[in-house]
Amino acid sequence: MKLLEFLPKEAVLADLKAQDKESVLQELAGPVAEIAGVKSHELVKVLMEREELCTTGIGNGIGIPHGKMKLLKSSVIGFGLSRNGIDFESMDARPTHIFFLLATPENSPELHLKLLARISKILMHDAFREKLMQAQDSDAIYSVIGEEDEDF
């Protein structure tokens, strides 16, 4: 299972403009919802409900907002990079720069966990995070993710 199987190039945002948690979720959810054929505001609602349980800002500049939706037919990943970083209520209280958004169907809990684990695993590597931060555009980000994904 490769992340690029679930991450369409159109869902890679190289320069997020959002300044707060809800805005970044709205910005990330836009292309993911369009690709998945669901309403963006419904995806944001699911993501915000998950954030209310516990932040998905895991530290080291990383956020992995995720949620399960009843109407979703297949899993979709989105990616966003905030050059300036935003307050995502991260566990280490530092700004968050790298975002992987994961949306899966409600009836696919196993796949949801596998994809979360895969994303978390590749993000543990400092060199990978640095390459993402240095990537200039969506194509470069997509290539960096693809290269890292091949190493596993």
ROKEMAR-611830 format. One record per residue: x, y, z of N, C-alpha, C in turn; residue number from 1. Coordinates in steps of 0.02 Angstrom, whole numbers, plus 50000, padded with zeros to 5 digits. Atoms other than C-alpha are relative to their C-alpha. Layout:
# ROKEMAR-611830
@n.c1=X n.c2=Y n.c3=Z ca.c1=X ca.c2=Y ca.c3=Z c.c1=X c.c2=Y c.c3=Z nr=NUM
...
END
This chain:
# ROKEMAR-611830
@n.c1=50042 n.c2=49941 n.c3=50000 ca.c1=50000 ca.c2=50000 ca.c3=50000 c.c1=50044 c.c2=50062 c.c3=50000 nr=1
@n.c1=49961 n.c2=49939 n.c3=50007 ca.c1=50074 ca.c2=50165 ca.c3=49943 c.c1=49954 c.c2=50061 c.c3=50011 nr=2
@n.c1=50039 n.c2=49940 n.c3=49987 ca.c1=50016 ca.c2=50337 ca.c3=49998 c.c1=49975 c.c2=50033 c.c3=49935 nr=3
@n.c1=50020 n.c2=49968 n.c3=50063 ca.c1=50013 ca.c2=50399 ca.c3=49818 c.c1=49939 c.c2=49967 c.c3=49968 nr=4
@n.c1=50062 n.c2=50032 n.c3=50024 ca.c1=49873 ca.c2=50274 ca.c3=49784 c.c1=49939 c.c2=50038 c.c3=50024 nr=5
@n.c1=50056 n.c2=49965 n.c3=49968 ca.c1=49763 ca.c2=50384 ca.c3=49894 c.c1=50008 c.c2=50076 c.c3=49997 nr=6
@n.c1=49984 n.c2=49928 n.c3=50001 ca.c1=49846 ca.c2=50556 ca.c3=49869 c.c1=50003 c.c2=50024 c.c3=49928 nr=7
@n.c1=49998 n.c2=49971 n.c3=50068 ca.c1=49795 ca.c2=50637 ca.c3=49704 c.c1=50041 c.c2=50063 c.c3=49999 nr=8
@n.c1=49958 n.c2=49941 n.c3=50006 ca.c1=49913 ca.c2=50771 ca.c3=49642 c.c1=49961 c.c2=50064 c.c3=50011 nr=9
@n.c1=50042 n.c2=49940 n.c3=49993 ca.c1=49767 ca.c2=50895 ca.c3=49641 c.c1=49987 c.c2=50016 c.c3=50074 nr=10
@n.c1=50012 n.c2=49990 n.c3=49928 ca.c1=49754 ca.c2=50874 ca.c3=49831 c.c1=50063 c.c2=50020 c.c3=50037 nr=11
@n.c1=49937 n.c2=49978 n.c3=49970 ca.c1=49932 ca.c2=50935 ca.c3=49862 c.c1=50004 c.c2=50076 c.c3=49994 nr=12
@n.c1=49999 n.c2=49927 n.c3=49997 ca.c1=49936 ca.c2=51117 ca.c3=49917 c.c1=50068 c.c2=50022 c.c3=50027 nr=13
@n.c1=49931 n.c2=49983 n.c3=49983 ca.c1=50111 ca.c2=51191 ca.c3=49919 c.c1=50008 c.c2=50062 c.c3=50043 nr=14
@n.c1=49993 n.c2=49938 n.c3=49963 ca.c1=50073 ca.c2=51355 ca.c3=50006 c.c1=49933 c.c2=50019 c.c3=50032 nr=15
@n.c1=50062 n.c2=49986 n.c3=49966 ca.c1=49928 ca.c2=51357 ca.c3=50128 c.c1=49998 c.c2=50072 c.c3=50023 nr=16
@n.c1=50009 n.c2=49930 n.c3=49980 ca.c1=49860 ca.c2=51530 ca.c3=50164 c.c1=49966 c.c2=50007 c.c3=50067 nr=17
@n.c1=50038 n.c2=49999 n.c3=49938 ca.c1=49758 ca.c2=51485 ca.c3=50318 c.c1=50043 c.c2=50023 c.c3=50059 nr=18
@n.c1=49965 n.c2=49974 n.c3=49942 ca.c1=49802 ca.c2=51565 ca.c3=50484 c.c1=49978 c.c2=49967 c.c3=50066 nr=19
@n.c1=50024 n.c2=50034 n.c3=49939 ca.c1=49705 ca.c2=51455 ca.c3=50607 c.c1=49976 c.c2=49930 c.c3=49982 nr=20
@n.c1=50017 n.c2=50071 n.c3=50008 ca.c1=49649 ca.c2=51276 ca.c3=50633 c.c1=49941 c.c2=49989 c.c3=49953 nr=21
@n.c1=50059 n.c2=50012 n.c3=50041 ca.c1=49475 ca.c2=51286 ca.c3=50558 c.c1=50012 c.c2=50021 c.c3=49927 nr=22
@n.c1=49986 n.c2=49977 n.c3=50069 ca.c1=49536 ca.c2=51385 ca.c3=50407 c.c1=50045 c.c2=49951 c.c3=49963 nr=23
@n.c1=49956 n.c2=50048 n.c3=50034 ca.c1=49674 ca.c2=51261 ca.c3=50370 c.c1=49961 c.c2=49937 c.c3=49982 nr=24
@n.c1=50042 n.c2=50059 n.c3=50016 ca.c1=49548 ca.c2=51118 ca.c3=50380 c.c1=49956 c.c2=50015 c.c3=49940 nr=25
@n.c1=50042 n.c2=49981 n.c3=50058 ca.c1=49435 ca.c2=51212 ca.c3=50258 c.c1=50041 c.c2=50000 c.c3=49936 nr=26
@n.c1=49957 n.c2=49997 n.c3=50059 ca.c1=49579 ca.c2=51243 ca.c3=50139 c.c1=50021 c.c2=49930 c.c3=49976 nr=27
@n.c1=49980 n.c2=50069 n.c3=50017 ca.c1=49640 ca.c2=51062 ca.c3=50145 c.c1=49940 c.c2=49959 c.c3=49975 nr=28
@n.c1=50059 n.c2=50040 n.c3=50017 ca.c1=49463 ca.c2=50992 ca.c3=50133 c.c1=49972 c.c2=50015 c.c3=49931 nr=29
@n.c1=50027 n.c2=49981 n.c3=50066 ca.c1=49419 ca.c2=51086 ca.c3=49973 c.c1=50014 c.c2=49950 c.c3=49945 nr=30
@n.c1=49985 n.c2=50046 n.c3=50054 ca.c1=49512 ca.c2=50980 ca.c3=49846 c.c1=49984 c.c2=49927 c.c3=50018 nr=31
@n.c1=50014 n.c2=50069 n.c3=49979 ca.c1=49491 ca.c2=50819 ca.c3=49947 c.c1=49925 c.c2=49985 c.c3=49991 nr=32
@n.c1=50072 n.c2=50009 n.c3=50006 ca.c1=49302 ca.c2=50841 ca.c3=49955 c.c1=49979 c.c2=49996 c.c3=49927 nr=33
@n.c1=50018 n.c2=50000 n.c3=50071 ca.c1=49292 ca.c2=50880 ca.c3=49769 c.c1=50019 c.c2=49933 c.c3=49968 nr=34
@n.c1=49977 n.c2=50064 n.c3=50027 ca.c1=49393 ca.c2=50725 ca.c3=49724 c.c1=49956 c.c2=49942 c.c3=50025 nr=35
@n.c1=50038 n.c2=50054 n.c3=49969 ca.c1=49293 ca.c2=50616 ca.c3=49845 c.c1=49925 c.c2=50004 c.c3=49985 nr=36
@n.c1=50070 n.c2=49993 n.c3=50016 ca.c1=49125 ca.c2=50684 ca.c3=49787 c.c1=49956 c.c2=50012 c.c3=50061 nr=37
@n.c1=50039 n.c2=49982 n.c3=49940 ca.c1=49070 ca.c2=50748 ca.c3=49958 c.c1=50001 c.c2=50076 c.c3=50008 nr=38
@n.c1=50002 n.c2=49928 n.c3=49988 ca.c1=49027 ca.c2=50921 ca.c3=50020 c.c1=50057 c.c2=50019 c.c3=50047 nr=39
@n.c1=49942 n.c2=49977 n.c3=49962 ca.c1=49177 ca.c2=51016 ca.c3=50087 c.c1=49981 c.c2=50016 c.c3=50073 nr=40
@n.c1=50019 n.c2=49980 n.c3=49932 ca.c1=49083 ca.c2=51086 ca.c3=50238 c.c1=49984 c.c2=49939 c.c3=50043 nr=41
@n.c1=50013 n.c2=50062 n.c3=49962 ca.c1=49030 ca.c2=50909 ca.c3=50288 c.c1=50066 c.c2=49967 c.c3=50021 nr=42
@n.c1=49934 n.c2=50028 n.c3=49982 ca.c1=49211 ca.c2=50849 ca.c3=50283 c.c1=50032 c.c2=50042 c.c3=50055 nr=43
@n.c1=49972 n.c2=49957 n.c3=49948 ca.c1=49266 ca.c2=51000 ca.c3=50385 c.c1=49966 c.c2=49986 c.c3=50067 nr=44
@n.c1=50037 n.c2=50014 n.c3=49939 ca.c1=49130 ca.c2=50962 ca.c3=50512 c.c1=50027 c.c2=49936 c.c3=50033 nr=45
@n.c1=49973 n.c2=50063 n.c3=49974 ca.c1=49194 ca.c2=50782 ca.c3=50531 c.c1=50070 c.c2=50011 c.c3=50030 nr=46
@n.c1=49932 n.c2=49987 n.c3=49977 ca.c1=49373 ca.c2=50844 ca.c3=50549 c.c1=50000 c.c2=50041 c.c3=50064 nr=47
@n.c1=50004 n.c2=49959 n.c3=49939 ca.c1=49326 ca.c2=50976 ca.c3=50678 c.c1=49974 c.c2=49960 c.c3=50059 nr=48
@n.c1=50025 n.c2=50044 n.c3=49946 ca.c1=49228 ca.c2=50848 ca.c3=50779 c.c1=50057 c.c2=49957 c.c3=50027 nr=49
@n.c1=49942 n.c2=50040 n.c3=49979 ca.c1=49385 ca.c2=50741 ca.c3=50782 c.c1=50049 c.c2=50042 c.c3=50039 nr=50
@n.c1=49954 n.c2=49955 n.c3=49966 ca.c1=49492 ca.c2=50890 ca.c3=50834 c.c1=49976 c.c2=50016 c.c3=50070 nr=51
@n.c1=50028 n.c2=49985 n.c3=49934 ca.c1=49374 ca.c2=50923 ca.c3=50980 c.c1=50015 c.c2=49943 c.c3=50050 nr=52
@n.c1=49982 n.c2=50057 n.c3=49957 ca.c1=49415 ca.c2=50749 ca.c3=51048 c.c1=50072 c.c2=50007 c.c3=50025 nr=53
@n.c1=49929 n.c2=49993 n.c3=49985 ca.c1=49603 ca.c2=50778 ca.c3=51041 c.c1=50033 c.c2=50027 c.c3=49937 nr=54
@n.c1=49967 n.c2=49971 n.c3=50058 ca.c1=49715 ca.c2=50880 ca.c3=50929 c.c1=50037 c.c2=49947 c.c3=49959 nr=55
@n.c1=49961 n.c2=50044 n.c3=50044 ca.c1=49792 ca.c2=50793 ca.c3=50778 c.c1=50066 c.c2=50034 c.c3=49982 nr=56
@n.c1=49934 n.c2=49969 n.c3=50005 ca.c1=49939 ca.c2=50913 ca.c3=50790 c.c1=50047 c.c2=49961 c.c3=50044 nr=57
@n.c1=49962 n.c2=50048 n.c3=49960 ca.c1=50064 ca.c2=50782 ca.c3=50844 c.c1=50068 c.c2=50025 c.c3=50022 nr=58
@n.c1=49935 n.c2=49973 n.c3=49982 ca.c1=50216 ca.c2=50894 ca.c3=50862 c.c1=50049 c.c2=49997 c.c3=49943 nr=59
@n.c1=49949 n.c2=49998 n.c3=50052 ca.c1=50375 ca.c2=50923 ca.c3=50762 c.c1=49976 c.c2=50034 c.c3=49936 nr=60
@n.c1=50026 n.c2=49965 n.c3=50058 ca.c1=50276 ca.c2=51037 ca.c3=50646 c.c1=49952 c.c2=49961 c.c3=49958 nr=61
@n.c1=50043 n.c2=50047 n.c3=50038 ca.c1=50157 ca.c2=50897 ca.c3=50594 c.c1=49929 c.c2=50001 c.c3=50025 nr=62
@n.c1=50071 n.c2=50010 n.c3=49985 ca.c1=49968 ca.c2=50888 ca.c3=50587 c.c1=49972 c.c2=49947 c.c3=49954 nr=63
@n.c1=50031 n.c2=50053 n.c3=50040 ca.c1=49871 ca.c2=50736 ca.c3=50530 c.c1=49924 c.c2=49999 c.c3=50014 nr=64
@n.c1=50073 n.c2=50000 n.c3=49989 ca.c1=49687 ca.c2=50787 ca.c3=50532 c.c1=49969 c.c2=49942 c.c3=49962 nr=65
@n.c1=50029 n.c2=50058 n.c3=50032 ca.c1=49581 ca.c2=50636 ca.c3=50495 c.c1=49928 c.c2=49990 c.c3=50025 nr=66
@n.c1=50069 n.c2=50015 n.c3=49982 ca.c1=49403 ca.c2=50576 ca.c3=50497 c.c1=49970 c.c2=49949 c.c3=49954 nr=67
@n.c1=50038 n.c2=50050 n.c3=50038 ca.c1=49280 ca.c2=50446 ca.c3=50437 c.c1=49933 c.c2=50029 c.c3=49981 nr=68
@n.c1=50064 n.c2=49973 n.c3=50025 ca.c1=49129 ca.c2=50490 ca.c3=50331 c.c1=49957 c.c2=49944 c.c3=49971 nr=69
@n.c1=50047 n.c2=50050 n.c3=50024 ca.c1=48976 ca.c2=50386 ca.c3=50296 c.c1=49992 c.c2=50001 c.c3=49924 nr=70
@n.c1=50014 n.c2=49993 n.c3=50071 ca.c1=48952 ca.c2=50453 ca.c3=50119 c.c1=50061 c.c2=49990 c.c3=49955 nr=71
@n.c1=49938 n.c2=50008 n.c3=50038 ca.c1=49133 ca.c2=50429 ca.c3=50066 c.c1=50003 c.c2=49929 c.c3=49971 nr=72
@n.c1=49996 n.c2=50066 n.c3=50033 ca.c1=49157 ca.c2=50288 ca.c3=49939 c.c1=50070 c.c2=49970 c.c3=50003 nr=73
@n.c1=49931 n.c2=50025 n.c3=49994 ca.c1=49347 ca.c2=50276 ca.c3=49950 c.c1=50042 c.c2=50050 c.c3=50039 nr=74
@n.c1=49955 n.c2=49959 n.c3=49960 ca.c1=49490 ca.c2=50343 ca.c3=50054 c.c1=50038 c.c2=50050 c.c3=49956 nr=75
@n.c1=49963 n.c2=49948 n.c3=50035 ca.c1=49574 ca.c2=50505 ca.c3=50002 c.c1=50046 c.c2=50035 c.c3=50050 nr=76
@n.c1=49951 n.c2=49962 n.c3=49960 ca.c1=49729 ca.c2=50593 ca.c3=50068 c.c1=50011 c.c2=50067 c.c3=49966 nr=77
@n.c1=49980 n.c2=49934 n.c3=50025 ca.c1=49766 ca.c2=50777 ca.c3=50050 c.c1=50064 c.c2=50021 c.c3=50037 nr=78
@n.c1=49939 n.c2=49975 n.c3=49969 ca.c1=49927 ca.c2=50869 ca.c3=50088 c.c1=50002 c.c2=50075 c.c3=49995 nr=79
@n.c1=49991 n.c2=49928 n.c3=50002 ca.c1=49963 ca.c2=51048 ca.c3=50133 c.c1=50062 c.c2=50020 c.c3=50037 nr=80
@n.c1=49940 n.c2=49974 n.c3=49969 ca.c1=50117 ca.c2=51147 ca.c3=50177 c.c1=49989 c.c2=50074 c.c3=50018 nr=81
@n.c1=50006 n.c2=49931 n.c3=49977 ca.c1=50109 ca.c2=51305 ca.c3=50281 c.c1=50071 c.c2=50026 c.c3=50011 nr=82
@n.c1=49931 n.c2=49975 n.c3=49997 ca.c1=50271 ca.c2=51400 ca.c3=50252 c.c1=50013 c.c2=50036 c.c3=50066 nr=83
@n.c1=49991 n.c2=49961 n.c3=49938 ca.c1=50244 ca.c2=51513 ca.c3=50404 c.c1=49982 c.c2=49959 c.c3=50062 nr=84
@n.c1=50024 n.c2=50039 n.c3=49944 ca.c1=50164 ca.c2=51381 ca.c3=50514 c.c1=49939 c.c2=50032 c.c3=50031 nr=85
@n.c1=50059 n.c2=49974 n.c3=49966 ca.c1=50001 ca.c2=51398 ca.c3=50608 c.c1=49993 c.c2=49967 c.c3=50068 nr=86
@n.c1=50015 n.c2=50029 n.c3=49935 ca.c1=49940 ca.c2=51367 ca.c3=50783 c.c1=49946 c.c2=49948 c.c3=49989 nr=87
@n.c1=50046 n.c2=50056 n.c3=50010 ca.c1=49859 ca.c2=51196 ca.c3=50766 c.c1=49987 c.c2=49964 c.c3=50066 nr=88
@n.c1=50007 n.c2=50028 n.c3=49933 ca.c1=49852 ca.c2=51169 ca.c3=50954 c.c1=50040 c.c2=49935 c.c3=50007 nr=89
@n.c1=49956 n.c2=50058 n.c3=50002 ca.c1=49996 ca.c2=51048 ca.c3=50930 c.c1=50021 c.c2=49979 c.c3=50071 nr=90
@n.c1=49981 n.c2=50027 n.c3=49935 ca.c1=50050 ca.c2=50936 ca.c3=51074 c.c1=50063 c.c2=50032 c.c3=50028 nr=91
@n.c1=49939 n.c2=49967 n.c3=49976 ca.c1=50219 ca.c2=51025 ca.c3=51082 c.c1=49993 c.c2=50076 c.c3=50000 nr=92
@n.c1=50016 n.c2=49928 n.c3=50000 ca.c1=50137 ca.c2=51198 ca.c3=51067 c.c1=50040 c.c2=50040 c.c3=49950 nr=93
@n.c1=49962 n.c2=49965 n.c3=50052 ca.c1=50246 ca.c2=51239 ca.c3=50916 c.c1=49958 c.c2=50005 c.c3=49937 nr=94
@n.c1=50038 n.c2=49993 n.c3=50062 ca.c1=50182 ca.c2=51298 ca.c3=50746 c.c1=50002 c.c2=49936 c.c3=49957 nr=95
@n.c1=50006 n.c2=50059 n.c3=50043 ca.c1=50124 ca.c2=51164 ca.c3=50624 c.c1=50009 c.c2=50023 c.c3=49927 nr=96
@n.c1=49985 n.c2=49983 n.c3=50069 ca.c1=50190 ca.c2=51168 ca.c3=50445 c.c1=49977 c.c2=49946 c.c3=49951 nr=97
@n.c1=50013 n.c2=50057 n.c3=50046 ca.c1=50159 ca.c2=50995 ca.c3=50369 c.c1=49934 c.c2=49967 c.c3=50020 nr=98
@n.c1=50065 n.c2=50029 n.c3=49986 ca.c1=49982 ca.c2=50930 ca.c3=50354 c.c1=49984 c.c2=49944 c.c3=49950 nr=99
@n.c1=50030 n.c2=50054 n.c3=50040 ca.c1=49918 ca.c2=50763 ca.c3=50291 c.c1=49929 c.c2=49993 c.c3=50024 nr=100
@n.c1=50071 n.c2=50009 n.c3=49984 ca.c1=49728 ca.c2=50756 ca.c3=50287 c.c1=49979 c.c2=49931 c.c3=49976 nr=101
@n.c1=50023 n.c2=50067 n.c3=50018 ca.c1=49652 ca.c2=50582 ca.c3=50288 c.c1=49925 c.c2=49996 c.c3=50009 nr=102
@n.c1=50072 n.c2=50011 n.c3=49997 ca.c1=49470 ca.c2=50549 ca.c3=50247 c.c1=49986 c.c2=49929 c.c3=49975 nr=103
@n.c1=50015 n.c2=50069 n.c3=50018 ca.c1=49406 ca.c2=50370 ca.c3=50245 c.c1=49926 c.c2=49985 c.c3=50011 nr=104
@n.c1=50069 n.c2=50020 n.c3=49988 ca.c1=49236 ca.c2=50285 ca.c3=50232 c.c1=49992 c.c2=49972 c.c3=50071 nr=105
@n.c1=50014 n.c2=50024 n.c3=49932 ca.c1=49156 ca.c2=50243 ca.c3=50400 c.c1=50009 c.c2=49925 c.c3=50007 nr=106
@n.c1=49997 n.c2=50073 n.c3=49997 ca.c1=49155 ca.c2=50059 ca.c3=50356 c.c1=50070 c.c2=49972 c.c3=49984 nr=107
@n.c1=49931 n.c2=50022 n.c3=50014 ca.c1=49345 ca.c2=50051 ca.c3=50329 c.c1=50048 c.c2=50017 c.c3=50057 nr=108
@n.c1=49956 n.c2=49980 n.c3=49944 ca.c1=49420 ca.c2=50068 ca.c3=50504 c.c1=50071 c.c2=49971 c.c3=49995 nr=109
@n.c1=49934 n.c2=50031 n.c3=50005 ca.c1=49564 ca.c2=49949 ca.c3=50466 c.c1=50045 c.c2=50040 c.c3=49951 nr=110
@n.c1=49962 n.c2=49960 n.c3=50048 ca.c1=49619 ca.c2=50047 ca.c3=50312 c.c1=50017 c.c2=50068 c.c3=50029 nr=111
@n.c1=49989 n.c2=49936 n.c3=49968 ca.c1=49601 ca.c2=50209 ca.c3=50409 c.c1=50062 c.c2=49996 c.c3=50046 nr=112
@n.c1=49944 n.c2=50009 n.c3=49954 ca.c1=49722 ca.c2=50145 ca.c3=50542 c.c1=50065 c.c2=49986 c.c3=49963 nr=113
@n.c1=49940 n.c2=50016 n.c3=50039 ca.c1=49844 ca.c2=50075 ca.c3=50413 c.c1=50028 c.c2=50063 c.c3=49967 nr=114
@n.c1=49977 n.c2=49939 n.c3=50032 ca.c1=49851 ca.c2=50240 ca.c3=50320 c.c1=50028 c.c2=50050 c.c3=50051 nr=115
@n.c1=49974 n.c2=49957 n.c3=49947 ca.c1=49873 ca.c2=50339 ca.c3=50481 c.c1=50069 c.c2=49977 c.c3=50022 nr=116
@n.c1=49935 n.c2=50028 n.c3=49979 ca.c1=50015 ca.c2=50224 ca.c3=50532 c.c1=50053 c.c2=50013 c.c3=49947 nr=117
@n.c1=49952 n.c2=49990 n.c3=50055 ca.c1=50098 ca.c2=50240 ca.c3=50361 c.c1=50022 c.c2=50074 c.c3=49998 nr=118
@n.c1=49984 n.c2=49929 n.c3=50000 ca.c1=50088 ca.c2=50430 ca.c3=50364 c.c1=50045 c.c2=50017 c.c3=50059 nr=119
@n.c1=49961 n.c2=49987 n.c3=49940 ca.c1=50154 ca.c2=50436 ca.c3=50542 c.c1=50071 c.c2=49973 c.c3=49993 nr=120
@n.c1=49935 n.c2=50032 n.c3=50006 ca.c1=50297 ca.c2=50319 ca.c3=50500 c.c1=50047 c.c2=50041 c.c3=49955 nr=121
@n.c1=49955 n.c2=49963 n.c3=50045 ca.c1=50365 ca.c2=50419 ca.c3=50353 c.c1=50016 c.c2=50069 c.c3=50029 nr=122
@n.c1=49988 n.c2=49934 n.c3=49971 ca.c1=50348 ca.c2=50582 ca.c3=50450 c.c1=50049 c.c2=49999 c.c3=50058 nr=123
@n.c1=49951 n.c2=50005 n.c3=49945 ca.c1=50464 ca.c2=50517 ca.c3=50586 c.c1=50070 c.c2=50019 c.c3=49976 nr=124
@n.c1=49934 n.c2=49986 n.c3=50027 ca.c1=50612 ca.c2=50549 ca.c3=50470 c.c1=50011 c.c2=50075 c.c3=49990 nr=125
@n.c1=49985 n.c2=49929 n.c3=50004 ca.c1=50688 ca.c2=50721 ca.c3=50492 c.c1=50017 c.c2=50022 c.c3=49929 nr=126
@n.c1=49979 n.c2=49983 n.c3=50068 ca.c1=50764 ca.c2=50719 ca.c3=50317 c.c1=49939 c.c2=50007 c.c3=49954 nr=127
@n.c1=50061 n.c2=49997 n.c3=50041 ca.c1=50593 ca.c2=50686 ca.c3=50239 c.c1=49962 c.c2=50066 c.c3=50014 nr=128
@n.c1=50035 n.c2=49938 n.c3=49982 ca.c1=50512 ca.c2=50830 ca.c3=50334 c.c1=50038 c.c2=50061 c.c3=49971 nr=129
@n.c1=49959 n.c2=49944 n.c3=50026 ca.c1=50656 ca.c2=50945 ca.c3=50282 c.c1=49991 c.c2=50005 c.c3=49924 nr=130
@n.c1=50011 n.c2=49999 n.c3=50073 ca.c1=50635 ca.c2=50895 ca.c3=50098 c.c1=49932 c.c2=50029 c.c3=49983 nr=131
@n.c1=50067 n.c2=49973 n.c3=50011 ca.c1=50449 ca.c2=50934 ca.c3=50109 c.c1=50002 c.c2=50076 c.c3=50008 nr=132
@n.c1=49997 n.c2=49928 n.c3=49986 ca.c1=50486 ca.c2=51106 ca.c3=50183 c.c1=50038 c.c2=50037 c.c3=49945 nr=133
@n.c1=49960 n.c2=49967 n.c3=50051 ca.c1=50611 ca.c2=51143 ca.c3=50045 c.c1=49968 c.c2=49996 c.c3=49930 nr=134
@n.c1=50033 n.c2=50009 n.c3=50066 ca.c1=50498 ca.c2=51086 ca.c3=49901 c.c1=49966 c.c2=50065 c.c3=49981 nr=135
@n.c1=50024 n.c2=49935 n.c3=50023 ca.c1=50448 ca.c2=51237 ca.c3=49797 c.c1=49928 c.c2=50000 c.c3=49975 nr=136
@n.c1=50068 n.c2=50001 n.c3=50028 ca.c1=50284 ca.c2=51178 ca.c3=49721 c.c1=49968 c.c2=49931 c.c3=50011 nr=137
@n.c1=50037 n.c2=50062 n.c3=49990 ca.c1=50153 ca.c2=51041 ca.c3=49720 c.c1=50032 c.c2=49940 c.c3=49966 nr=138
@n.c1=49967 n.c2=50055 n.c3=50035 ca.c1=50246 ca.c2=50936 ca.c3=49591 c.c1=50060 c.c2=49975 c.c3=50039 nr=139
@n.c1=49941 n.c2=50019 n.c3=49961 ca.c1=50404 ca.c2=50938 ca.c3=49696 c.c1=49980 c.c2=49963 c.c3=50063 nr=140
@n.c1=50025 n.c2=50033 n.c3=49940 ca.c1=50307 ca.c2=50892 ca.c3=49853 c.c1=49977 c.c2=49930 c.c3=49984 nr=141
@n.c1=50026 n.c2=50066 n.c3=50021 ca.c1=50220 ca.c2=50749 ca.c3=49762 c.c1=50058 c.c2=49952 c.c3=49987 nr=142
@n.c1=49941 n.c2=50042 n.c3=50014 ca.c1=50390 ca.c2=50684 ca.c3=49704 c.c1=50035 c.c2=49979 c.c3=50064 nr=143
@n.c1=49967 n.c2=50015 n.c3=49935 ca.c1=50465 ca.c2=50695 ca.c3=49879 c.c1=49961 c.c2=49946 c.c3=50037 nr=144
@n.c1=50042 n.c2=50050 n.c3=49966 ca.c1=50318 ca.c2=50597 ca.c3=49951 c.c1=50007 c.c2=49933 c.c3=49964 nr=145
@n.c1=49993 n.c2=50063 n.c3=50038 ca.c1=50331 ca.c2=50468 ca.c3=49811 c.c1=50066 c.c2=49965 c.c3=50012 nr=146
@n.c1=49933 n.c2=50028 n.c3=49987 ca.c1=50518 ca.c2=50444 ca.c3=49839 c.c1=50002 c.c2=49968 c.c3=50069 nr=147
@n.c1=49999 n.c2=50026 n.c3=49931 ca.c1=50495 ca.c2=50421 ca.c3=50027 c.c1=49956 c.c2=49938 c.c3=50005 nr=148
@n.c1=50048 n.c2=50055 n.c3=49999 ca.c1=50348 ca.c2=50305 ca.c3=49998 c.c1=50031 c.c2=49937 c.c3=49971 nr=149
@n.c1=49967 n.c2=50057 n.c3=50032 ca.c1=50457 ca.c2=50193 ca.c3=49888 c.c1=50049 c.c2=49966 c.c3=50048 nr=150
@n.c1=49950 n.c2=50027 n.c3=49954 ca.c1=50583 ca.c2=50170 ca.c3=50029 c.c1=49971 c.c2=49952 c.c3=50052 nr=151
@n.c1=50031 n.c2=50043 n.c3=49950 ca.c1=50457 ca.c2=50073 ca.c3=50134 c.c1=49968 c.c2=49940 c.c3=49969 nr=152
END
